[in-house]
């Protein structure tokens, strides 16, 4: 279904304002943009006007939809040679492939990759977040808003109309999403996806003067703010990837909706500042990592996987502040989750405006570690998984951080129900070659009490029993150090001492490797599995108490 009034809408500028043009990129943003476009240019297939599938895991043959739209933003920003013509081809392709059947749950969504079979056909049943991904409406929809706002002067009239039609249909399709219904998990606590829907609905509703669509955006905004303002933190707390997506969505709201009566637009600058306020306290410039805990992460060391928060910091301070360019020689595409780097052209276009919203104190904290160690405390709440707010305590020093969340939840693995991405207790330290060691709790329980002090960590399972275990993901030693870890005394760069608790103080240690071991890698990271068990027939509450020494 296509909206038939786009010509009328196209003739009036959004919000009664003149065309918004992209700004000249800063030196840092330009370096990010250039590096990302070099990768995009290398994998672009002009014969079909799609990027080749550069995704985790890699695939043989297919192309990919979302990253291609991000690349089209870069083409329009660069605007050299035939860049605009290629961007037009991309937009026609992606929008032409948008789902048009209003009766299916994935109406208005976009293909994950263009060669995939028809979703819902006998050979390709609909599986949410697999054969179709409802978040593609948000990712692609927000990118289309940027294209329309920043670059529509470069596009033919009919393509401008296609963008508006596509946004209208995508927004209608996103109304099919209800948390807890048909396998969907879009609650206000799903911060990044909820914000993208809120922003697209708010923008598109005003563009089309659609009262229902605008009202839906307002309702979503108020529900999000009601949750955020309880603790002034994202429910999806401190995610190295998804905090970056939330900031992306809010930057779009702040730039294109702040001058309207849009609730999300008026609040977006404040929200951006409050998110950076706590994220800058959790960022360790010496380790180039966000200290834990992490609600959702795609690895255990941001020096070895691409996180969107790293990309934002690159735009603010430069590449050397997120990866040590003196010792870091691996190209971006050798890192795990490297596909997220493909959002870089979009963030680069927004970066100057985004930076203008940040106070100098945030930039200072991101730039260098203060003279003294300090402790951050805060709270986060993600219903329906959380029965009560999580209590966050993180101690940071130059070369060691210990961050935890105490929680009581309905499921193991947090809101995303994924123990491989939910890291409620994170210890990281700097090693002699400037690489990062980590010792992170792998969640196996629904409740945890965590106590943190300088060089100390005490963990308790209040609902645990004799069968409970404390399982940790431990980094392999650096190359040239002891190859095998059979006891905690073998760990490079940090002494990990068990000084108390009710567990057997001698853990079982096994290896999880790329080509062997007792278990598989997590998000591409090899690790040593360190598991502390309770004594047989114990009636004690499970607990373990560590101290650390660099």
C-alpha positions as CSV (number, residue, x, y, z in Angstrom):
1,X,0.0,0.0,0.0
2,X,1.4,3.4,-1.0
3,X,0.3,6.7,0.4
4,X,-1.3,8.7,-2.4
5,X,-0.8,12.3,-1.2
6,X,3.0,12.5,-1.2
7,X,3.1,15.2,-3.9
8,X,1.0,17.5,-1.7
9,X,3.2,16.7,1.3
10,X,6.4,17.0,-0.7
11,X,5.6,20.5,-1.6
12,X,5.6,21.8,2.0
13,X,8.8,21.6,4.0
14,X,8.7,19.8,7.3
15,X,7.7,22.0,10.2
16,X,7.5,25.0,7.9
17,X,11.3,25.3,7.9
18,X,13.7,25.6,5.0
19,X,15.8,22.7,3.8
20,X,18.3,21.4,6.3
21,X,21.8,20.9,4.8
22,X,24.5,18.7,6.1
23,X,27.4,20.5,7.8
24,X,31.1,20.3,6.9
25,X,32.5,17.4,8.9
26,X,35.0,17.9,11.6
27,X,38.5,16.5,11.2
28,X,37.6,13.5,13.5
29,X,34.3,12.8,11.8
30,X,35.9,13.2,8.3
31,X,38.5,10.5,9.2
32,X,35.7,8.2,10.4
33,X,33.7,8.9,7.3
34,X,36.6,8.3,4.9
35,X,37.6,5.0,6.6
36,X,34.0,3.7,6.5
37,X,33.4,4.7,2.9
38,X,36.6,3.0,1.9
39,X,35.2,-0.2,3.2
40,X,31.8,0.5,1.7
41,X,33.2,1.3,-1.7
42,X,35.2,-2.0,-1.6
43,X,32.2,-4.1,-1.0
44,X,29.6,-2.2,-3.1
45,X,28.2,-4.2,-6.0
46,X,27.2,-1.6,-8.7
47,X,25.7,-4.4,-10.8
48,X,22.8,-4.7,-8.3
49,X,23.2,-1.5,-6.3
50,X,23.6,-3.3,-2.9
51,X,26.5,-3.8,-0.6
52,X,27.8,-7.3,-0.4
53,X,26.9,-9.1,2.8
54,X,29.4,-8.0,5.4
55,X,27.8,-9.3,8.5
56,X,28.5,-11.6,11.4
57,X,28.7,-14.4,10.5
58,X,29.9,-13.7,7.0
59,X,27.9,-15.2,4.2
60,X,28.8,-16.4,0.7
61,X,27.1,-14.5,-2.1
62,X,24.2,-12.5,-0.7
63,X,23.9,-8.7,-0.4
64,X,22.6,-6.8,2.6
65,X,19.9,-4.2,3.0
66,X,20.3,-2.1,6.1
67,X,24.0,-1.3,5.6
68,X,23.3,-0.4,2.0
69,X,21.0,2.3,3.1
70,X,23.6,3.6,5.5
71,X,26.1,3.6,2.6
72,X,23.7,5.6,0.6
73,X,23.8,8.3,3.2
74,X,27.5,8.3,2.8
75,X,27.2,8.6,-1.0
76,X,25.0,11.6,-0.7
77,X,27.2,13.3,1.8
78,X,30.3,12.7,-0.4
79,X,28.5,13.7,-3.6
80,X,31.3,13.0,-6.0
81,X,31.3,11.5,-9.5
82,X,28.2,9.2,-9.8
83,X,27.6,9.0,-6.0
84,X,24.1,10.5,-6.2
85,X,23.1,8.2,-9.1
86,X,24.1,5.2,-7.1
87,X,22.3,6.4,-4.0
88,X,19.1,6.8,-6.1
89,X,19.4,3.3,-7.4
90,X,19.9,2.0,-3.8
91,X,16.8,3.9,-2.6
92,X,14.7,2.6,-5.4
93,X,15.8,-1.0,-4.8
94,X,15.3,-1.0,-1.0
95,X,12.0,0.8,-1.0
96,X,10.8,-1.4,-3.9
97,X,11.5,-4.4,-1.8
98,X,9.5,-3.1,1.2
99,X,6.7,-5.5,2.4
100,X,3.4,-4.3,1.1
101,X,1.0,-6.9,2.5
102,X,-0.9,-5.1,5.2
103,X,-2.2,-8.3,6.8
104,X,1.2,-9.7,7.9
105,X,3.1,-8.8,11.0
106,X,6.1,-7.6,9.0
107,X,4.2,-5.1,6.9
108,X,6.3,-2.1,6.1
109,X,9.5,-3.9,7.0
110,X,12.5,-4.3,4.7
111,X,14.4,-7.4,3.7
112,X,17.4,-8.5,5.7
113,X,19.0,-9.3,2.4
114,X,17.5,-9.0,-1.0
115,X,18.1,-12.6,-2.1
116,X,16.2,-14.1,0.8
117,X,13.0,-16.1,0.0
118,X,9.6,-14.5,0.6
119,X,9.0,-14.2,4.3
120,X,5.9,-16.3,5.2
121,X,6.2,-18.6,2.2
122,X,6.2,-22.4,2.8
123,X,10.0,-22.6,2.5
124,X,10.7,-19.5,4.6
125,X,8.4,-19.3,7.7
126,X,8.3,-16.0,9.5
127,X,10.7,-16.0,12.5
128,X,11.0,-12.7,14.3
129,X,14.7,-11.4,14.5
130,X,15.7,-14.1,12.0
131,X,13.9,-14.3,8.7
132,X,12.6,-10.8,9.4
133,X,13.8,-8.2,11.8
134,X,11.2,-5.6,13.0
135,X,14.1,-3.3,14.0
136,X,15.0,-2.8,10.3
137,X,12.0,-0.5,10.1
138,X,13.6,1.7,12.7
139,X,17.1,1.6,11.4
140,X,16.2,2.2,7.8
141,X,13.4,4.6,8.7
142,X,15.6,6.9,10.7
143,X,18.2,6.8,7.9
144,X,15.5,7.8,5.4
145,X,14.6,10.8,7.6
146,X,18.2,11.9,7.5
147,X,18.3,11.5,3.7
148,X,15.1,13.5,3.3
149,X,16.1,16.2,5.7
150,X,19.8,16.6,4.6
151,X,19.9,15.6,1.0
152,X,16.5,15.7,-0.7
153,X,17.7,18.6,-2.9
154,X,19.9,16.0,-4.6
155,X,17.1,13.6,-5.3
156,X,14.5,13.4,-8.1
157,X,11.0,14.3,-7.1
158,X,9.7,10.8,-7.4
159,X,12.4,9.4,-5.1
160,X,11.6,12.0,-2.5
161,X,8.0,10.8,-2.8
162,X,9.1,7.1,-2.5
163,X,11.0,8.0,0.7
164,X,7.9,9.6,2.2
165,X,5.7,6.7,1.2
166,X,8.2,4.2,2.6
167,X,8.3,6.0,5.9
168,X,4.5,6.2,6.1
169,X,4.2,2.4,5.5
170,X,7.0,1.6,7.8
171,X,5.4,3.7,10.6
172,X,2.1,1.9,10.1
173,X,3.8,-1.4,10.2
174,X,5.6,-0.5,13.4
175,X,2.2,0.0,15.1
176,X,1.8,-3.8,14.8
177,X,4.5,-4.2,17.4
178,X,3.2,-4.8,21.0
179,X,5.5,-6.1,23.7
180,X,4.5,-9.6,24.7
181,X,2.3,-10.2,21.6
182,X,3.3,-12.4,18.7
183,X,6.8,-12.9,20.0
184,X,7.6,-9.2,20.0
185,X,9.5,-7.6,22.8
186,X,9.0,-3.9,22.1
187,X,8.5,-2.4,25.5
188,X,9.7,1.0,26.6
189,X,12.6,-0.7,28.3
190,X,13.9,-1.9,24.9
191,X,15.5,1.5,24.7
192,X,17.1,1.7,21.3
193,X,14.3,0.1,19.3
194,X,11.6,2.0,21.2
195,X,13.3,5.3,20.6
196,X,13.6,4.7,16.9
197,X,9.9,3.9,16.6
198,X,9.1,7.0,18.6
199,X,11.2,9.3,16.5
200,X,10.0,7.9,13.1
201,X,6.4,8.0,14.2
202,X,6.7,11.5,15.5
203,X,8.5,12.8,12.4
204,X,6.3,11.0,9.9
205,X,3.0,11.9,11.7
206,X,3.9,15.6,11.5
207,X,5.0,15.4,7.9
208,X,1.7,13.9,6.8
209,X,-0.4,15.8,9.3
210,X,-1.6,12.4,10.5
211,X,-3.1,12.9,13.9
212,X,-3.2,9.2,14.8
213,X,0.4,8.7,13.8
214,X,1.5,11.8,15.7
215,X,-0.5,10.8,18.8
216,X,1.2,7.4,18.7
217,X,4.6,9.0,18.7
218,X,3.5,11.2,21.6
219,X,2.3,8.2,23.6
220,X,5.5,6.3,23.0
221,X,7.5,9.4,24.0
222,X,5.7,9.8,27.3
223,X,6.0,6.1,28.2
224,X,9.7,6.2,27.4
225,X,10.2,9.4,29.5
226,X,8.2,8.0,32.4
227,X,10.7,5.1,32.6
228,X,13.9,7.0,31.8
229,X,13.2,9.8,34.3
230,X,12.8,7.3,37.2
231,X,16.6,6.9,37.3
232,X,17.8,9.2,34.5
233,X,19.4,6.2,32.7
234,X,18.4,4.1,29.8
235,X,16.7,0.9,30.8
236,X,19.0,-0.8,28.3
237,X,21.8,0.3,30.5
238,X,25.4,1.0,29.4
239,X,25.3,-1.1,26.2
240,X,28.4,-0.4,24.2
241,X,26.4,-0.9,21.0
242,X,22.8,0.0,21.9
243,X,23.5,3.1,24.0
244,X,25.0,4.3,20.7
245,X,21.8,3.6,18.8
246,X,19.7,5.3,21.4
247,X,21.9,8.4,21.1
248,X,21.6,8.2,17.3
249,X,17.8,8.2,17.5
250,X,17.7,11.0,20.0
251,X,20.1,13.1,17.9
252,X,17.6,12.8,15.0
253,X,14.8,13.9,17.3
254,X,16.8,16.8,18.6
255,X,17.9,18.0,15.2
256,X,14.6,17.7,13.3
257,X,11.9,17.8,15.9
258,X,13.1,20.0,18.8
259,X,11.5,23.2,17.3
260,X,8.0,21.5,17.2
261,X,5.6,20.5,20.0
262,X,7.0,17.0,19.8
263,X,7.6,15.6,23.2
264,X,10.6,13.5,22.1
265,X,12.0,16.4,20.2
266,X,11.8,18.8,23.0
267,X,13.3,16.4,25.5
268,X,16.0,14.8,23.2
269,X,18.8,17.4,24.0
270,X,18.3,16.8,27.7
271,X,18.2,13.0,27.3
272,X,21.4,13.1,25.2
273,X,23.2,15.1,27.9
274,X,22.0,12.9,30.7
275,X,23.1,9.7,28.9
276,X,26.5,11.1,28.2
277,X,26.8,12.3,31.8
278,X,26.8,8.7,33.2
279,X,28.4,7.1,30.1
280,X,31.4,9.5,30.5
281,X,31.8,8.5,34.1
282,X,31.8,4.8,33.0
283,X,34.3,5.4,30.2
284,X,37.9,4.5,31.0
285,X,40.1,6.4,28.6
286,X,43.2,4.5,29.7
287,X,41.6,1.1,28.8
288,X,39.4,2.5,25.9
289,X,36.4,0.6,27.3
290,X,33.2,1.3,29.0
291,X,33.5,-0.2,32.5
292,X,30.7,-2.6,33.3
293,X,28.1,-3.7,34.0
294,X,26.7,-4.0,30.4
295,X,23.1,-4.9,29.8
296,X,23.9,-6.0,26.2
297,X,27.3,-6.3,24.7
298,X,28.8,-8.1,21.7
299,X,32.1,-8.9,23.3
300,X,34.3,-8.4,26.4
301,X,36.8,-5.8,25.2
302,X,35.9,-2.8,23.0
303,X,39.4,-2.8,21.5
304,X,38.5,-6.1,19.8
305,X,35.0,-5.6,18.6
306,X,33.2,-2.6,17.0
307,X,30.8,-0.9,19.4
308,X,28.8,2.1,18.3
309,X,29.7,4.0,21.4
310,X,33.3,3.8,20.2
311,X,32.2,5.3,16.9
312,X,30.6,8.2,18.7
313,X,33.7,8.8,20.7
314,X,35.8,8.7,17.5
315,X,33.6,11.6,16.2
316,X,34.2,13.6,19.4
317,X,37.9,12.9,20.0
318,X,39.5,10.9,17.2
319,X,40.3,7.3,16.5
320,X,43.3,7.2,18.8
321,X,40.9,7.6,21.8
322,X,39.0,4.4,21.0
323,X,41.8,2.3,19.6
324,X,45.5,2.7,20.4
325,X,46.7,3.6,16.9
326,X,50.3,3.1,18.0
327,X,49.8,-0.6,18.7
328,X,46.5,-1.3,17.0
329,X,47.3,-2.4,13.4
330,X,44.4,-4.7,12.6
331,X,42.0,-3.3,10.0
332,X,38.4,-2.7,11.2
333,X,37.1,-5.7,9.2
334,X,39.3,-8.1,11.3
335,X,37.4,-7.2,14.5
336,X,34.4,-9.1,15.6
337,X,31.0,-7.4,14.9
338,X,32.8,-5.3,12.3
339,X,29.5,-4.9,10.4
340,X,28.3,-2.2,13.0
341,X,31.1,0.0,11.6
342,X,28.8,0.4,8.5
343,X,26.6,2.9,10.5
344,X,29.6,5.3,10.5
345,X,28.6,7.5,7.6
346,X,25.3,8.2,9.3
347,X,26.9,9.1,12.6
348,X,29.4,11.3,10.9
349,X,26.7,13.3,9.2
350,X,25.0,13.9,12.6
351,X,28.2,14.3,14.6
352,X,28.7,18.1,14.5
353,X,25.2,18.7,15.7
354,X,25.5,16.0,18.3
355,X,28.7,17.4,19.7
356,X,27.1,20.8,20.0
357,X,24.7,19.4,22.6
358,X,27.4,18.1,24.9
359,X,28.8,20.0,27.9
360,X,32.6,20.5,28.1
361,X,32.7,18.3,31.2
362,X,31.7,15.3,29.3
363,X,34.4,15.8,26.7
364,X,37.0,16.2,29.4
365,X,36.0,13.0,31.1
366,X,36.1,11.1,27.8
367,X,39.5,12.5,27.0
368,X,41.6,11.5,30.0
369,X,41.3,9.6,33.3
370,X,41.3,11.8,36.4
371,X,44.1,11.8,38.9
372,X,42.2,9.7,41.5
373,X,40.1,6.5,41.3
374,X,36.4,6.9,41.9
375,X,33.1,5.0,42.2
376,X,30.0,5.5,40.1
377,X,26.6,4.5,41.5
378,X,23.3,4.6,39.7
379,X,20.1,2.6,39.0
380,X,18.4,1.2,35.9
381,X,15.0,-0.4,35.5
382,X,13.8,-2.6,32.6
383,X,10.3,-4.1,33.1
384,X,8.9,-6.7,32.7
385,X,12.3,-8.5,33.3
386,X,13.2,-6.4,36.4
387,X,11.1,-6.9,39.5
388,X,12.9,-3.8,41.0
389,X,15.5,-1.4,39.8
390,X,19.0,-2.7,39.4
391,X,21.6,-1.1,41.6
392,X,24.8,-0.2,39.7
393,X,28.1,0.2,41.4
394,X,31.4,0.6,39.5
395,X,34.8,1.4,40.8
396,X,37.3,2.8,38.3
397,X,41.0,3.3,38.4
398,X,43.5,3.9,35.6
399,X,44.3,0.3,34.9
400,X,41.5,-1.6,36.7
401,X,37.7,-1.4,36.7
402,X,35.2,-3.4,38.7
403,X,31.5,-2.8,37.7
404,X,28.4,-4.7,38.9
405,X,24.6,-4.7,38.9
406,X,22.6,-6.1,41.7
407,X,19.3,-7.4,40.4
408,X,16.1,-9.4,40.9
409,X,14.6,-10.5,37.6
410,X,12.0,-12.8,36.1
411,X,14.4,-14.5,33.7
412,X,18.0,-15.4,33.4
413,X,20.0,-13.2,31.1
414,X,18.2,-9.9,31.8
415,X,15.7,-8.1,29.6
416,X,17.1,-9.7,26.4
417,X,17.1,-13.2,28.1
418,X,20.7,-13.6,26.8
419,X,23.4,-14.6,29.2
420,X,26.0,-14.2,26.4
421,X,25.3,-10.4,26.2
422,X,24.1,-9.5,29.7
423,X,27.2,-8.9,31.8
424,X,26.2,-7.9,35.4
425,X,29.7,-8.2,36.8
426,X,32.7,-7.0,34.8
427,X,36.4,-6.8,35.8
428,X,38.9,-5.4,33.3
429,X,42.5,-4.5,33.6
430,X,45.3,-3.2,31.4
431,X,48.2,-5.6,30.6
432,X,51.8,-5.0,29.7
433,X,51.2,-4.9,26.0
434,X,48.3,-2.5,26.5
435,X,45.8,-5.2,25.7
436,X,42.8,-5.8,28.0
437,X,42.2,-8.6,30.4
438,X,38.7,-9.4,31.6
439,X,37.0,-11.6,34.3
440,X,33.2,-11.4,33.8
441,X,30.3,-13.2,35.4
442,X,28.3,-15.3,33.0
443,X,24.7,-15.1,34.4
444,X,23.0,-18.3,35.5
445,X,20.7,-17.0,38.2
446,X,17.7,-14.5,38.3
447,X,19.0,-12.6,41.4
448,X,22.4,-11.2,42.4
449,X,23.7,-9.0,45.2
450,X,27.0,-7.4,44.4
451,X,29.2,-5.4,46.6
452,X,32.1,-3.5,45.1
453,X,35.0,-1.7,46.8
454,X,38.5,-0.7,45.5
455,X,40.2,-4.0,44.5
456,X,37.3,-6.0,45.9
457,X,34.2,-7.8,44.6
458,X,31.7,-9.8,46.6
459,X,28.9,-11.7,44.8
460,X,25.9,-13.4,46.4
461,X,23.0,-15.4,44.9
462,X,20.2,-14.7,47.4
463,X,17.9,-17.3,45.7
464,X,20.6,-19.8,45.0
465,X,21.1,-23.3,46.4
466,X,23.6,-26.1,46.5
467,X,23.4,-26.5,42.7
468,X,24.3,-22.9,42.0
469,X,27.5,-22.0,40.3
470,X,29.5,-18.8,39.7
471,X,30.8,-19.0,36.2
472,X,33.2,-16.5,34.8
473,X,34.5,-15.6,31.4
474,X,38.3,-15.1,31.7
475,X,40.5,-13.6,29.0
476,X,43.3,-15.7,27.5
477,X,46.8,-14.5,28.5
478,X,48.5,-12.2,26.0
479,X,50.8,-13.7,23.4
480,X,54.2,-14.6,24.9
481,X,52.8,-15.1,28.4
482,X,51.8,-18.4,30.0
483,X,49.7,-20.3,27.4
484,X,47.7,-22.5,29.7
485,X,45.6,-21.4,32.7
486,X,45.1,-24.2,35.2
487,X,44.8,-22.0,38.3
488,X,44.0,-18.3,38.9
489,X,47.7,-17.9,39.7
490,X,48.4,-18.3,36.0
491,X,46.4,-15.1,35.0
492,X,48.6,-12.5,33.4
493,X,48.6,-8.9,34.8
494,X,46.1,-9.3,37.7
495,X,46.2,-11.4,40.9
496,X,42.7,-12.8,41.5
497,X,42.4,-14.0,45.0
498,X,39.4,-15.8,46.5
499,X,39.3,-14.5,50.1
500,X,35.8,-15.6,51.2
501,X,32.4,-16.9,50.4
502,X,30.6,-20.2,50.7
503,X,31.8,-21.8,47.4
504,X,34.6,-24.3,47.0
505,X,37.6,-21.8,46.6
506,X,39.2,-24.0,43.9
507,X,37.4,-23.5,40.6
508,X,37.0,-25.8,37.7
509,X,38.8,-24.3,34.7
510,X,38.3,-25.2,31.0
511,X,38.9,-23.5,27.7
512,X,36.4,-22.3,25.1
513,X,38.2,-21.8,21.7
514,X,37.8,-21.1,18.1
515,X,38.8,-24.7,17.0
516,X,38.5,-26.7,20.2
517,X,38.0,-26.9,23.9
518,X,35.1,-27.6,26.2
519,X,32.7,-25.0,24.8
520,X,32.3,-22.5,22.0
521,X,33.4,-18.9,21.8
522,X,31.1,-16.1,22.6
523,X,30.7,-13.3,20.1
524,X,34.0,-14.3,18.5
525,X,35.9,-14.1,21.9
526,X,37.9,-17.1,23.1
527,X,38.1,-17.4,26.9
528,X,38.8,-19.6,29.9
529,X,35.6,-20.8,31.7
530,X,36.2,-20.5,35.4
531,X,33.4,-22.1,37.5
532,X,33.0,-22.1,41.3
533,X,30.6,-24.7,42.7
534,X,29.0,-25.1,46.1
535,X,30.1,-27.9,48.4
536,X,27.9,-31.0,48.1
537,X,24.7,-30.8,50.1
538,X,25.5,-27.3,51.3
539,X,22.6,-25.3,52.8
540,X,24.5,-22.0,52.7
541,X,23.5,-19.1,50.5
542,X,26.0,-19.1,47.5
543,X,28.6,-16.4,47.6
544,X,32.2,-15.7,46.5
545,X,34.5,-12.8,47.6
546,X,37.5,-11.7,45.5
547,X,40.3,-9.3,46.0
548,X,42.5,-8.1,43.2
549,X,46.0,-6.8,42.8
550,X,47.7,-5.4,39.8
